[in-house]
Amino acid sequence: MTGPSLEKMYQFLLWLMPTVEKFPRSHKFSLGERIQNAALDILEGLVEASYRRDRQALLVQVNMKLEKLRILLRLATDLHCMDMRRYEFSARALDEIGRMVGGWIKTQRA
């Protein structure tokens, strides 16, 4: 695997997928699926970025998807699909990935 942000996102997904499977049935197939798809889109974007020369636009898209995922996870917490401990873990992990992607964007601008 290429790059620390890609590895970190992969590890986050390993945690996220079983977590979403524990969502209540009423939210598992709507919000849960949306969260999983958003996270998988981010992983795919990071894979693509690691193999491209012109990464800037793709990394900006990944950054936006990270923000959307943060909001979806907050919504899941407010709907009692996740407890606060899991939300805090996800927020810290996504913050770290976001900082890595932001640093990658800055190096592309230079």
N, C-alpha and C positions, 0 to 999 in steps of 0.2 A: 504494500500500500504506500502511496506517495503522500508525504506531508503530514504534519502534526494535526492540522485541522480535520483532515479526512479521517485519520485514525480516531480522533476524539469523537467525531460524529458517529463513526461506526460503533464505538463503545457505547455512546449514548443510545443508539438504536437497539443495541443488545439489551439495554435496561428498559427502554421505552415499550417495546413490543409486548412483553409479558405484562407490563403495567397496564397498558390499554386493554388487554384481554380481561382484566379484572373490573373494568368499568361496568356499571349497571346496564342491563340489557337495553333500557330505554335510551341510552346514549352511546353504547358501544358501536352501533352500526351507522351512526350519523357523525357525531363529534369524534368518537374514537378513530373511525376510519379516516376522517379528515386530518387528524393529528398524525396518524401513521403515514399517510400519503405526503403530507407536508415535509415530514422528517426524511422520508425516502427521496423526495425531490431535492432536498438540500444535499443529501449524500451524493446523488447523481450529479448535481451541479459541481460539487467539489471534485469528483472524479474527472468530469469534463475539463474543468479549469486546470487540473494538474497536467493535462496533455495538450493544452492549447498555448499558442504564443500570445494571442490577443485575449487575455483573461479578464480585462477590466470590466466590460459590460456584464459578463457572466457572474463575476464576483459581486457586483452590485445587486444583481438579481438574487443571488444566494443570500446576501445580507438582508434583503427585503423579506425573503421567505423565512429567515430566522426570526424576524420581528413578528411576522404573522403567526409562527409557531408559538412564540412566547405568549401572545394574546390568546390563542386557542387553549394552551395549557392553563392559563389563568382562569379562563371560562370553565374548563373542566374542574378546576379546584372549587370555584364558586358554586358549581352545580353538584358538589360533593362526590365527584367521580374519583377524585384523588385527595389524599390528606395533605396537610400543610407540609409535612416532612418531605413527601415526594415532590411537591411543587417547589420547595426550596432547593432540593437537589437538582431538579430540571432547570430552574432559573440560573443556578450557579454554573451548570454545565453549558447551557446555551450562551451565557455571558462570556465564558471562556472561549467558546468556539467563535462567537461574534468578534471578540478582540483579535483572535488569530486571523479571521477573514479580513477584518479592518486593517490589520498590519500588512496583509498580502495585497490589499487594494492600494495602500500607500506605497509599497515597493513598486507596484506596476505604474504608478503615476510618475515616479522618479526616473 
